[in-house]
């Protein structure tokens, strides 16, 4: 049995504001509807695994749904890769046997050479059958201080070195060290044996994890499980770890630098006098600027070596030498200032576009086949204006077939919902009036997505 397990989590900090806590890196669009997650699925499909499993946070459930995935493990709170890998290995051992070989693949990487990935992944699977733990080590192209490095002796891993300074990275590359890709392959039996040997306290915690099974979905609450990576918990201690050098055009898209580089390979960025621009903007007497804007017009004069990212209502300006510091912006601390960010729901998205005393205006999109919950509000009235599409709208006991430019009034305490049975996205403007304009003033009566 050969299983590929996709690690599809994250907090959306390193690529902010492209990604955020509602919409982490694996699920941001990189090219015409393609996300890093969907690209990962297409890549691993060519390995012809017996099963594909996705491990993610339950709040990202809607992003992960795919006909290619056989099983899902949804975490209540992410606790790093040790929890995800050890728990998944235990579940797969119970279902398919101890000799099941699992390839763990992060969902937020970009790999250009699919054939080389397939070759090294299948080689790793064969070596894993012999009781080894295999990782894919990337042949470095430059001294990157944002990656970890693997020091090895003819494929036998001796140690890891995490995010060294540039000078030290140069020394490591000269010695033959490889970038740590975070891709691991092993049998369930092997990883569980190594866990018992090197981190028995985690094994004890793992056995106390609470789970709930719904069809092909497992919901897991790690509770007191330590927040620790699989590298720290096991890989840095194991004597069974081998590395396969790989040259497959890999990047973990872990910084604005790598994300802009990816956009350039997709021809999404134009060049202007030595500067890069995605969207509408101009530069005057500037050097080495990388600009991306999806909404605002950006004009830059007399500056250099900066990233300027304007996304919706957020603007980030950062010197290129400080790009790794973007993650220091704590989204929890600026949450009140980010209320105008786009919010993702199982049925689509909404975005606040205006707010004032006793009123709030949203732009709402409902995906094909999506439906808002049947709900009512105790403290607000709502006005809906259909701007695109022809959804069904339920108000009280009436079901209305609507069309563009139609307006509807929904009084407080009246049940209502919108259903999109068409093949195109429905867009409407919602204007709320009342003394409580919070998501807490939603009384759900029915919901297609299991929300209370």
N, C-alpha and C positions, 0 to 999 in steps of 0.2 A: 504494500500500500504506500503510495506516494502522495503527500498532501502539501499544498502550498498555502501558507498562512500569511495574510496581508496585515501588516500593522498600520492601521489608518487612524491615528490619533493626532494629538498636538494641541497647542494653545494659541497658535496664530501670532506669536510674538516676533519671530525673526524676520518675517516679510511684511510686517505692519507698515502701512495701512492696506497693502494688497490683501493680506490675511488678517483675521482678528479672532476673538474668542468665539464668535458665532460661526465663523467660516475659516477654519484652519487651512494650512498649506496644501494638504492633499486634494482639497476640493476647489481650489481657485482655478479659474480658467486660464489656460496657457495658449490656446489657439482654437478659435472657432468652435467652442463648445467642448473641447478636449481638456480634461483636467489631469493632474498628475495621477490621481487615483484611477481614472478610466484608462489612461495609458498603461499603468501597471497591470491592470486586469487583462488588457489585450496582449501584453507581453508574456504574461505567465500562462495564458491560454495555450500558447504555442508549445509549452512544455508537456501538454497532455497529462496533467496530474489526475489522479483518481478523484480528488476532492479539492475544492478551493474554499478556504475559510477566511472570513474577515473579522478582525478584532478591532473594535472602535468604541468610543464613548457613546452612550445611548442618546445623547443630545445631537449626535451627528447621524443618527439612524437613517434619515431620509436621504442623505448624501451617498450612503454606501449601498443602497439597494441596486442590485444588478442580477440579471438572469444568469450571469456566469458564476455567481457565488452560491455554494451549496449550503454552507452553515455560517451563522453569525454568532459572535460573542460580543455582547454589549456591556461595557463597564459603566458602573454608576459614577465612579470617579477614577480617572487614570492614575496609576501608580507606577509609571515607568515600565521599561521593557522586561524586568525580571518577573513582575507579577503576570504580565500578559503571556510571556513565553512559558513559564512554569505551569500556569493554570491551563493554557491551551494544550500543552503536552500531556498533562494528566487526563484531560477530557478525551483527547484523541486516543490515548492508550486504552482507556476504558471502552471506547467505541470500536476501535479497529485493531487493537493489539499492540504489544510493547515494541514490535519490530517496525511499526509504522515510521517511515522517514518523513520528516517535516522540513520544508524550506521556508524560513521566515524572511519575508521581504517587506521593507518599509514602503509605504505608499506614496512617499513624497520625494522620490528620486527620479531623475531623468537619465535614461540610458539610450544612447544613440545607436549603438551596434547591437541589434537584437540577436543576431546569430552568435556573436561572442558570448553574450549573456546566456543563451541557451546551452552553448557548449560547456561553459564553466559551471552552470547550475546543475546540469546532468552529471558532470564529473563529480561534483560535490555530493550528489545523491548517492552515487555508487560508492564513494569513499565512506559515506555515513553508514552504509550497511555493514561496514566492518568494525563499527564501534567507535569511530572518530567523530569529533565535532569539527565541522568545516566552516571557514569564513572566506568570503571573497575579498581579496586585497587589491586595491586599485593602484595601478602604476602611476605615480604622481607626475603631473605635467608642470608643476611650479610649486614653490614653497608656501603652501597655504597654512595660515595659523588658525583657521577655523575648523580644521579636521583633526581627528585622532590618527595616530600612526601605529602600524604594526611592525615590530622588529622580529625577524624570523631567521632561522638557519636552515636553508634548503627546504622551506615549507613548514618546518616545525616552529610554531609560535613560541617565542621566548618571553616577550612582554609587550605591553601597550604603552604608548606615550600620548597623553591627551593634550591637544591644542597647544603645541610649543610655539615659542616666538619664532619669527621668520628666520633668524640666523640659525637657530637650532633645527628648524625644519630643513634648511639647506643641508646641514650635516647629516640628518636622517636620510634624506633622499640619496646622498652620495654613498651611504652605507647600504643601500638597497631596501630601505624601509618602504612600506606600502601604506596607502590611505586605508583607514578602517571604514568599510562600506556599511557596516551594520547588518549585512546579509549573512545569516547563519543557517547551517543545515546539519541535522542530527536525527537519530532515532529517538523516539519517546523514552525508550529504555535508557539510552545513554545520558540524556539530559537529566532524567530523574535520578539516575545513579550519581551523577556529578553534583546535583543539588543536595542530595543526602550527605555527600562527602564534604562539600565546601560551604554550605549554608543551610545546615539542618534546621536552624530556627525559622527560616523561610518555608521549609517544607511543613513544619508544624503549623505555621500561620496559614499556609495554603490549604491545609486540610480543614481549616475552620471557616473557609470562605462560604458565604451564603449564595446560593444560586436559585434561579427560577427558570424553568424550561417552557417555552411556548413554541410549539412546532419546530422549525429549524433555527430558532433563536434561543440563545442562553443569555440570561441577564445575571450579572455577577456584581456583588458588592464586596470590594476588597477590605473595607473598613480599616482595620489596624495594620494592614500589610505595609511593610516599609516601602518608601519611595526610593527605589534603587535600580540602576541599570543592570542588565544581564551581564555586561562587561565586568562591572565591579563585583557582582554577586558570584559569578562562576568563571567567566572566560579568562580573566587575569590570573586565576588560580589553577585552572585545569591543565593537566599534562597530556590531554587527549586532543588538543586543539591544533589543527593544521590550517594553512592558508594556501589558497590557489590564487596566484597573481593573475589579474585580469586587466585587459586594455579594451574597454567596451564603451568609451565615451560617456563615462559616469559622472554625475554631479548630484549632490544631495539638495541642491537649490536652497541652501541654508543662509543666503544673504541676498541683499539687493543686487550685489555685483553679479552673482550667478544667475539671478532671475532676469536681469537685463540681458545677460549673455544668451540665455535661452530665448528670449524674445527676439534677439538679433538673428538667431538661427532660423526663426520662423518668419523673418522679414516683416516684423511688426513695428520696427523702429526705423525712422529715417535719420540720415546723417546730414548735419548742417554745420559747416565750418568747424569740424572737429568736435561737434556736440551731438548727442543722441536725443531724439525727441519722439515720443509716442503720444499722439493727440495733437491738439492745437497749441502752438506756442512759437515764440521767436527768441533768438539770442543775439545780443549785440556786445561785441568785445568780450566774449566769454571763451573759456577753454575747459575742455574735459567735463562738460556737464552731461548728466543723464536725467532726462525729464520724462515723466509720464503723467498724463492727465486724462481723465475720462469725462470731465465736465467743464472745468474752468479753463480759460485761456491763460497761459503762463508767459510772462515776459521777463527775461533775465538780462541784466546789463552789468558788465564789468566784474563778474565773479567766475570762479574756477573750482574744479575738483569737488563738485557737489552732486548729490542725488536730490532731486526735487520731485516729490510724488504727491499729486493731488488726486484724491479719490473721494468722490461724493462730497462730504462736508469736512474732510480731513486733509491737512497739508503737512507733509514731513519734509524738512530740509536737513540734510546731514552731510558732513564732510566725508569723502570716500574713505579716508583713513580711519574713520570712526564707525564704519558700517556695522561692525560686530556689536556695537553698543545699542543698536535699535531695540534689542530685547530687554534693555534696562527700563524701557517705558512700561510701567505696570498698568495694564488696561483697567484693572479694578479701581485704581486711584483716579483715573480720568473717565470713568464710566458715565458720570453725569454730563460730561462735555461731549460724549459720543452718542447721545440719544438719537441723533439724526442719521446714524449709520444704518445701512440696509440690514434687516433682520430676516433670517431664513427659517421657514416653517415647513412641515411636511407637504403642505399643499402649494407652497410658493414663497413669496417674499412680501414684506411691507417696509415702507420707509416713511418716517415722519418728515414732512416738507415745510410745515409751519405750525407754530404753537403760540397760544396767547391765553389771556384770562378766560377760562370756561370754554375754550374751543381748541381743537386739534385737527390737523389735516394730514391724511396719509395717502400715499400712492401705493396701491396694492396690486400684485400680480398673482393670478391663480393658474397653475400649470394645467395642461391638458389632462383630464381625468381627475383633477384635484377638487376638493370640496372643503369649504370652511365648516367648522362644527355647527350643529344646530344649537343656538345659544340665545341668551337674552342679557340685557344690561339693566341694572336697577337704578343707575344714576345718570344715564346719558341718552340723548336721542342721537340718531345717525342719519345723514343724508348720503346716498350713494349716487355717483354719476358714472355711467358706463362709458369709457373712452375707447375701448377696443374689445371686440368679440361679442358673443351672444350667449351669455350664461343663463341658467335657470336660477331664479331667486325665490326663496320661500319667505313670506312675511305673514305671520300668524297662520291661518288655515289656507292661504292662497299660494299657489305656485305660478310664477310669472315668467313667461318667455320674453327675455329682454333683448335689446339691440343697442348699438352705439348711439350716444347722445341722449340716452334715456335716464331720467332722474327718479329716484325712489326715496321715500321717507320711512324711517323705522323708529317708531316711538319707543321710549324706555319701557321695559317689562314685556315687550312683545318678542316672541321667539322668531328667529330668522336664520337664514344661511344662504350661501351662494354655492352653486354646483356648476362646474365646467365640464360638460359632456362633449365638448368639441375637440378638434385636433390642433387648436391654436391657443396661445396664452391669452387669458382674459385680463384686461387692465381696467381698474376703476379708481376713482377718487372718493375717499371717505372723509366726510366732515363730521366731527363729533362735537356736540354741545352738551354741557352738563357740569356739575360740580365735582365729579370724580372721573378723570380721564386716564385711568390706569388699566393695565392688562388684568389687574386683580378684579375689575368689574366685569368679568366674563363668567356667566353661569352656563356651563356646557350641559346640554341635555342629551346630545348624541355626538359621537365623533368617530370618524373612519380610521383614526390613527391611535386609538387606545389612550387618549389623554383624558384626564379627569376634568 
